[in-house]
Amino acid sequence: MSASPQYVCTGLTAEAVAVGEVLDATKTIRKLLSGYARGWKNEATPDVINREIARIQNSGLPFLDSVGELQSWVHILFKGRLHEAYGGRYKVKQCALHSLASLEIRAASYRDRTGDLSQLEH
């Protein structure tokens, strides 16, 4: 895991940096999913989202068991007409956002449980 510059200089623990990275990645994914309303067969957006998912997976935090669910929904959403088999793109997008919210909640909960992580501004 490589920490972004905003976390390196603050003297936070490795766990704090990891949680910050996870929350930054989920924020990026949320922005892309929430703002994406064009055609759903797209190559650039899923690549960016998958890089952010890899960033989450590489954090090494213990709550990452639900990342695979998010990854599956993103795959379904952007794979041609595959989303139609799962209720349409709107429903699949909502499922992806729900999986993302689960990760965000777990990251925030993990951050809040650990006293030295309170410096994070997420």
C-alpha positions in Angstrom: 0.0 0.0 0.0 1.4 3.4 -0.9 0.0 6.2 1.2 -1.1 9.5 -0.4 0.9 12.6 0.5 -1.9 14.0 2.7 -1.5 11.1 5.1 2.3 10.7 5.1 3.1 14.0 6.8 0.6 13.7 9.6 2.3 10.9 11.5 -0.7 8.6 11.5 -0.4 4.9 12.0 -0.4 2.5 9.1 -4.0 1.5 10.0 -5.1 5.2 9.9 -3.4 5.6 6.5 -5.1 2.5 5.3 -8.6 3.6 6.4 -8.0 7.0 4.8 -7.0 5.3 1.6 -10.1 3.1 1.7 -12.4 6.1 2.3 -10.7 8.1 -0.5 -11.2 5.2 -2.9 -14.9 4.8 -1.9 -15.4 8.5 -2.4 -14.0 8.3 -5.9 -16.1 5.2 -6.7 -19.3 6.9 -5.4 -18.7 10.0 -7.5 -18.2 7.9 -10.6 -21.2 5.7 -10.0 -23.5 8.5 -8.9 -22.6 10.7 -11.8 -22.6 8.1 -14.6 -25.8 8.1 -16.5 -24.6 7.6 -20.1 -24.5 4.3 -21.9 -23.5 1.4 -19.6 -21.1 -0.3 -22.0 -18.0 1.8 -21.2 -14.4 1.0 -20.9 -12.8 4.0 -19.0 -15.2 4.2 -16.0 -15.0 0.6 -14.9 -11.2 0.7 -15.3 -11.0 3.6 -12.9 -13.4 2.0 -10.5 -11.5 -1.3 -10.6 -8.3 0.5 -9.8 -10.0 2.1 -6.8 -11.3 -1.3 -5.8 -7.7 -2.7 -6.0 -6.6 0.2 -3.8 -9.2 -0.9 -1.2 -8.1 -4.5 -1.4 -4.5 -3.6 -1.0 -5.2 -1.7 2.2 -5.0 -5.0 4.2 -7.8 -4.0 6.6 -9.8 -6.8 8.2 -13.2 -5.7 7.0 -12.6 -6.2 3.2 -14.7 -9.3 2.8 -17.5 -7.4 1.0 -15.2 -5.9 -1.7 -15.9 -8.9 -4.0 -19.6 -8.0 -3.9 -18.9 -4.5 -5.1 -16.6 -5.8 -7.8 -19.3 -8.1 -9.0 -21.9 -5.4 -9.2 -19.5 -3.1 -11.1 -18.8 -5.9 -13.6 -22.5 -6.6 -14.1 -23.3 -2.9 -14.5 -20.7 -2.2 -17.2 -20.8 -5.5 -19.1 -23.0 -4.8 -22.1 -26.6 -5.8 -21.4 -25.7 -8.1 -18.5 -27.4 -5.7 -16.1 -30.7 -6.4 -17.7 -30.6 -10.0 -16.2 -30.4 -8.4 -12.7 -33.3 -5.9 -13.0 -31.8 -3.2 -15.2 -29.0 -0.7 -14.9 -30.7 1.4 -12.3 -31.2 -1.5 -9.9 -27.7 -2.8 -10.4 -26.3 0.7 -9.9 -28.2 0.8 -6.6 -26.9 -2.6 -5.6 -23.3 -1.4 -6.3 -23.9 1.8 -4.3 -25.3 -0.3 -1.4 -22.2 -2.5 -1.4 -20.1 0.7 -1.5 -22.0 2.2 1.4 -21.4 -1.0 3.4 -17.6 -0.6 2.9 -17.8 3.1 3.8 -19.7 2.3 7.0 -17.3 -0.5 8.0 -14.3 1.7 7.3 -15.7 4.6 9.3 -16.7 2.2 12.1 -13.1 0.8 12.1 -11.7 4.3 12.2 -14.0 5.3 15.1 -13.2 2.2 17.1 -9.5 3.0 17.0 -8.7 6.1 19.1 -5.6 7.3 17.1 -7.6 7.5 13.9 -9.6 10.5 14.9 -7.4 12.9 13.0 -8.8 11.7 9.6 -11.1 14.2 8.0 -13.5 11.9 6.3 
